[in-house]
Amino acid sequence: MTGTVSVNVNGEQRDVLAGTTVAELVKSVTGQDRGIAVAVNGEVMPRREWPGIALGDRDQVEVVTAVQGG
């Protein structure tokens, strides 16, 4: 696939390359690989599935990171 698709990430529109996976998006958005949860179109995605889930045009993605505090 070539071109881009438009996805909504945490309320912000982003253009990403067609075929971009959830794993690739998370890495570009957070730079982290732990303490993260992702929902695509309201459905929580298990981490083991992220590399196989390609984002589509107009997908709604929520990326949530855990924060430690005291």
TINU-884038 format. One record per atom (N, C-alpha, C): residue in three letters; atom name; x, y, z. Coordinates in nm, 3 decimals. Atoms other than C-alpha are relative to their C-alpha. Layout:
<rs>
+------+------+---------+---------+---------+
| resn | name |    east |   north |      up |
+------+------+---------+---------+---------+
|  ALA |   CA |       X |       Y |       Z |
...
+------+------+---------+---------+---------+
</rs>
This chain:
<rs>
+------+------+---------+---------+---------+
| resn | name |    east |   north |      up |
+------+------+---------+---------+---------+
|  MET |    N |   0.083 |  -0.119 |   0.000 |
|  MET |   CA |   0.000 |   0.000 |   0.000 |
|  MET |    C |   0.088 |   0.125 |   0.000 |
|  THR |    N |  -0.072 |  -0.126 |  -0.001 |
|  THR |   CA |   0.113 |   0.351 |  -0.067 |
|  THR |    C |  -0.095 |   0.111 |   0.040 |
|  GLY |    N |   0.082 |  -0.113 |  -0.040 |
|  GLY |   CA |  -0.009 |   0.691 |   0.040 |
|  GLY |    C |  -0.013 |   0.010 |   0.150 |
|  THR |    N |   0.022 |  -0.021 |  -0.142 |
|  THR |   CA |  -0.138 |   0.804 |   0.373 |
|  THR |    C |  -0.147 |  -0.020 |   0.035 |
|  VAL |    N |   0.135 |   0.004 |  -0.054 |
|  VAL |   CA |  -0.443 |   0.759 |   0.591 |
|  VAL |    C |  -0.004 |   0.099 |   0.115 |
|  SER |    N |   0.018 |  -0.097 |  -0.108 |
|  SER |   CA |  -0.583 |   1.005 |   0.842 |
|  SER |    C |  -0.062 |  -0.072 |   0.119 |
|  VAL |    N |   0.052 |   0.061 |  -0.122 |
|  VAL |   CA |  -0.628 |   0.876 |   1.198 |
|  VAL |    C |  -0.009 |   0.107 |   0.109 |
|  ASN |    N |   0.016 |  -0.090 |  -0.113 |
|  ASN |   CA |  -0.741 |   1.049 |   1.514 |
|  ASN |    C |   0.070 |  -0.065 |   0.119 |
|  VAL |    N |  -0.076 |   0.055 |  -0.112 |
|  VAL |   CA |  -0.491 |   0.993 |   1.798 |
|  VAL |    C |  -0.016 |   0.092 |   0.119 |
|  ASN |    N |   0.024 |  -0.078 |  -0.121 |
|  ASN |   CA |  -0.598 |   1.114 |   2.142 |
|  ASN |    C |  -0.059 |   0.138 |  -0.033 |
|  GLY |    N |   0.070 |  -0.124 |   0.035 |
|  GLY |   CA |  -0.821 |   1.377 |   1.979 |
|  GLY |    C |   0.068 |   0.086 |  -0.104 |
|  GLU |    N |  -0.074 |  -0.077 |   0.100 |
|  GLU |   CA |  -0.564 |   1.496 |   1.722 |
|  GLU |    C |   0.009 |  -0.076 |  -0.131 |
|  GLN |    N |  -0.013 |   0.062 |   0.131 |
|  GLN |   CA |  -0.574 |   1.425 |   1.351 |
|  GLN |    C |   0.147 |  -0.016 |  -0.036 |
|  ARG |    N |  -0.136 |   0.028 |   0.046 |
|  ARG |   CA |  -0.256 |   1.265 |   1.215 |
|  ARG |    C |  -0.009 |  -0.074 |  -0.132 |
|  ASP |    N |  -0.014 |   0.077 |   0.123 |
|  ASP |   CA |  -0.162 |   1.149 |   0.870 |
|  ASP |    C |   0.116 |  -0.096 |   0.020 |
|  VAL |    N |  -0.103 |   0.102 |  -0.012 |
|  VAL |   CA |   0.030 |   0.823 |   0.876 |
|  VAL |    C |   0.006 |  -0.079 |  -0.131 |
|  LEU |    N |  -0.013 |   0.082 |   0.120 |
|  LEU |   CA |   0.159 |   0.599 |   0.600 |
|  LEU |    C |  -0.102 |  -0.114 |   0.004 |
|  ALA |    N |   0.091 |   0.113 |   0.010 |
|  ALA |   CA |  -0.096 |   0.346 |   0.481 |
|  ALA |    C |   0.076 |  -0.126 |   0.041 |
|  GLY |    N |  -0.065 |   0.122 |  -0.047 |
|  GLY |   CA |  -0.019 |   0.014 |   0.647 |
|  GLY |    C |   0.069 |   0.014 |   0.135 |
|  THR |    N |  -0.060 |  -0.021 |  -0.132 |
|  THR |   CA |   0.112 |   0.172 |   0.969 |
|  THR |    C |  -0.073 |  -0.085 |   0.103 |
|  THR |    N |   0.060 |   0.085 |  -0.102 |
|  THR |   CA |   0.054 |  -0.069 |   1.257 |
|  THR |    C |  -0.017 |   0.076 |   0.132 |
|  VAL |    N |   0.018 |  -0.058 |  -0.134 |
|  VAL |   CA |  -0.060 |   0.008 |   1.609 |
|  VAL |    C |   0.135 |   0.009 |   0.070 |
|  ALA |    N |  -0.132 |   0.000 |  -0.065 |
|  ALA |   CA |   0.291 |  -0.087 |   1.732 |
|  ALA |    C |   0.085 |   0.117 |  -0.050 |
|  GLU |    N |  -0.079 |  -0.109 |   0.057 |
|  GLU |   CA |   0.454 |   0.163 |   1.494 |
|  GLU |    C |  -0.053 |   0.136 |   0.046 |
|  LEU |    N |   0.060 |  -0.126 |  -0.045 |
|  LEU |   CA |   0.210 |   0.438 |   1.590 |
|  LEU |    C |   0.036 |   0.027 |   0.147 |
|  VAL |    N |  -0.032 |  -0.016 |  -0.142 |
|  VAL |   CA |   0.264 |   0.381 |   1.963 |
|  VAL |    C |   0.144 |   0.044 |   0.018 |
|  LYS |    N |  -0.142 |  -0.036 |  -0.011 |
|  LYS |   CA |   0.641 |   0.399 |   1.919 |
|  LYS |    C |   0.023 |   0.145 |  -0.041 |
|  SER |    N |  -0.019 |  -0.138 |   0.046 |
|  SER |   CA |   0.616 |   0.726 |   1.726 |
|  SER |    C |  -0.066 |   0.102 |   0.092 |
|  VAL |    N |   0.073 |  -0.093 |  -0.087 |
|  VAL |   CA |   0.369 |   0.882 |   1.971 |
|  VAL |    C |   0.064 |   0.010 |   0.138 |
|  THR |    N |  -0.046 |   0.000 |  -0.139 |
|  THR |   CA |   0.522 |   0.778 |   2.304 |
|  THR |    C |   0.149 |  -0.019 |   0.017 |
|  GLY |    N |  -0.140 |   0.034 |  -0.018 |
|  GLY |   CA |   0.874 |   0.651 |   2.248 |
|  GLY |    C |   0.021 |  -0.101 |   0.111 |
|  GLN |    N |  -0.005 |   0.097 |  -0.110 |
|  GLN |   CA |   0.791 |   0.402 |   2.525 |
|  GLN |    C |  -0.043 |  -0.136 |  -0.050 |
|  ASP |    N |   0.049 |   0.132 |   0.035 |
|  ASP |   CA |   0.732 |   0.031 |   2.518 |
|  ASP |    C |  -0.062 |  -0.072 |   0.120 |
|  ARG |    N |   0.060 |   0.059 |  -0.120 |
|  ARG |   CA |   0.595 |  -0.030 |   2.869 |
|  ARG |    C |  -0.102 |   0.096 |   0.059 |
|  GLY |    N |   0.097 |  -0.083 |  -0.068 |
|  GLY |   CA |   0.299 |   0.094 |   3.069 |
|  GLY |    C |  -0.096 |   0.072 |  -0.094 |
|  ILE |    N |   0.084 |  -0.063 |   0.100 |
|  ILE |   CA |   0.086 |   0.165 |   2.763 |
|  ILE |    C |  -0.121 |  -0.088 |  -0.030 |
|  ALA |    N |   0.120 |   0.069 |   0.046 |
|  ALA |   CA |  -0.269 |   0.071 |   2.669 |
|  ALA |    C |  -0.051 |   0.073 |  -0.124 |
|  VAL |    N |   0.048 |  -0.059 |   0.125 |
|  VAL |   CA |  -0.427 |   0.127 |   2.329 |
|  VAL |    C |  -0.140 |  -0.053 |  -0.030 |
|  ALA |    N |   0.132 |   0.036 |   0.049 |
|  ALA |   CA |  -0.786 |   0.129 |   2.207 |
|  ALA |    C |  -0.013 |   0.055 |  -0.142 |
|  VAL |    N |   0.026 |  -0.043 |   0.138 |
|  VAL |   CA |  -0.878 |   0.145 |   1.839 |
|  VAL |    C |  -0.150 |  -0.012 |  -0.022 |
|  ASN |    N |   0.145 |  -0.005 |   0.022 |
|  ASN |   CA |  -1.233 |   0.251 |   1.761 |
|  ASN |    C |  -0.077 |  -0.055 |   0.121 |
|  GLY |    N |   0.068 |   0.036 |  -0.124 |
|  GLY |   CA |  -1.329 |   0.193 |   2.126 |
|  GLY |    C |   0.029 |  -0.140 |   0.051 |
|  GLU |    N |  -0.032 |   0.136 |  -0.041 |
|  GLU |   CA |  -1.185 |  -0.159 |   2.148 |
|  GLU |    C |   0.146 |  -0.009 |   0.044 |
|  VAL |    N |  -0.136 |   0.014 |  -0.051 |
|  VAL |   CA |  -0.882 |  -0.228 |   2.368 |
|  VAL |    C |   0.071 |  -0.109 |  -0.078 |
|  MET |    N |  -0.080 |   0.092 |   0.080 |
|  MET |   CA |  -0.608 |  -0.398 |   2.168 |
|  MET |    C |   0.107 |  -0.065 |   0.086 |
|  PRO |    N |  -0.107 |   0.068 |  -0.074 |
|  PRO |   CA |  -0.393 |  -0.664 |   2.338 |
|  PRO |    C |   0.136 |   0.032 |  -0.062 |
|  ARG |    N |  -0.134 |  -0.037 |   0.046 |
|  ARG |   CA |  -0.025 |  -0.572 |   2.312 |
|  ARG |    C |   0.056 |  -0.100 |  -0.103 |
|  ARG |    N |  -0.056 |   0.101 |   0.092 |
|  ARG |   CA |   0.065 |  -0.899 |   2.138 |
|  ARG |    C |  -0.057 |   0.015 |  -0.141 |
|  GLU |    N |   0.062 |  -0.017 |   0.132 |
|  GLU |   CA |  -0.168 |  -0.800 |   1.850 |
|  GLU |    C |   0.042 |   0.129 |  -0.071 |
|  TRP |    N |  -0.034 |  -0.130 |   0.059 |
|  TRP |   CA |  -0.028 |  -0.448 |   1.793 |
|  TRP |    C |   0.077 |  -0.009 |  -0.132 |
|  PRO |    N |  -0.076 |   0.004 |   0.126 |
|  PRO |   CA |   0.225 |  -0.550 |   1.524 |
|  PRO |    C |  -0.083 |  -0.045 |  -0.120 |
|  GLY |    N |   0.081 |   0.051 |   0.110 |
|  GLY |   CA |  -0.049 |  -0.713 |   1.317 |
|  GLY |    C |  -0.123 |   0.082 |  -0.034 |
|  ILE |    N |   0.119 |  -0.082 |   0.024 |
|  ILE |   CA |  -0.312 |  -0.438 |   1.332 |
|  ILE |    C |   0.040 |   0.124 |  -0.078 |
|  ALA |    N |  -0.027 |  -0.117 |   0.084 |
|  ALA |   CA |  -0.284 |  -0.195 |   1.042 |
|  ALA |    C |  -0.113 |   0.101 |   0.019 |
|  LEU |    N |   0.099 |  -0.105 |  -0.018 |
|  LEU |   CA |  -0.459 |   0.137 |   1.094 |
|  LEU |    C |  -0.064 |   0.038 |  -0.132 |
|  GLY |    N |   0.073 |  -0.040 |   0.119 |
|  GLY |   CA |  -0.724 |   0.248 |   0.849 |
|  GLY |    C |  -0.041 |   0.145 |   0.007 |
|  ASP |    N |   0.043 |  -0.139 |   0.008 |
|  ASP |   CA |  -0.851 |   0.585 |   0.735 |
|  ASP |    C |  -0.113 |   0.026 |   0.098 |
|  ARG |    N |   0.098 |  -0.047 |  -0.099 |
|  ARG |   CA |  -1.049 |   0.764 |   1.008 |
|  ARG |    C |  -0.010 |  -0.085 |   0.126 |
|  ASP |    N |   0.000 |   0.075 |  -0.126 |
|  ASP |   CA |  -0.963 |   0.514 |   1.282 |
|  ASP |    C |   0.017 |   0.098 |   0.116 |
|  GLN |    N |  -0.011 |  -0.076 |  -0.123 |
|  GLN |   CA |  -0.999 |   0.656 |   1.632 |
|  GLN |    C |   0.089 |  -0.079 |   0.095 |
|  VAL |    N |  -0.098 |   0.071 |  -0.083 |
|  VAL |   CA |  -0.698 |   0.566 |   1.848 |
|  VAL |    C |   0.021 |   0.077 |   0.130 |
|  GLU |    N |  -0.031 |  -0.057 |  -0.131 |
|  GLU |   CA |  -0.652 |   0.629 |   2.219 |
|  GLU |    C |   0.122 |  -0.072 |   0.052 |
|  VAL |    N |  -0.124 |   0.054 |  -0.056 |
|  VAL |   CA |  -0.302 |   0.580 |   2.358 |
|  VAL |    C |   0.012 |   0.056 |   0.141 |
|  VAL |    N |  -0.005 |  -0.040 |  -0.140 |
|  VAL |   CA |  -0.283 |   0.586 |   2.737 |
|  VAL |    C |   0.126 |  -0.054 |   0.063 |
|  THR |    N |  -0.122 |   0.043 |  -0.069 |
|  THR |   CA |   0.039 |   0.575 |   2.938 |
|  THR |    C |  -0.021 |   0.008 |   0.150 |
|  ALA |    N |   0.006 |   0.002 |  -0.146 |
|  ALA |   CA |   0.068 |   0.484 |   3.304 |
|  ALA |    C |   0.101 |   0.101 |   0.053 |
|  VAL |    N |  -0.088 |  -0.099 |  -0.062 |
|  VAL |   CA |   0.219 |   0.751 |   3.526 |
|  VAL |    C |   0.023 |  -0.041 |   0.144 |
|  GLN |    N |  -0.033 |   0.030 |  -0.138 |
|  GLN |   CA |   0.402 |   0.678 |   3.847 |
|  GLN |    C |   0.001 |   0.130 |   0.079 |
|  GLY |    N |   0.000 |  -0.120 |  -0.084 |
|  GLY |   CA |   0.361 |   0.919 |   4.131 |
|  GLY |    C |   0.014 |  -0.038 |   0.146 |
|  GLY |    N |  -0.017 |   0.030 |  -0.141 |
|  GLY |   CA |   0.394 |   0.953 |   4.497 |
|  GLY |    C |  -0.072 |   0.097 |   0.086 |
+------+------+---------+---------+---------+
</rs>
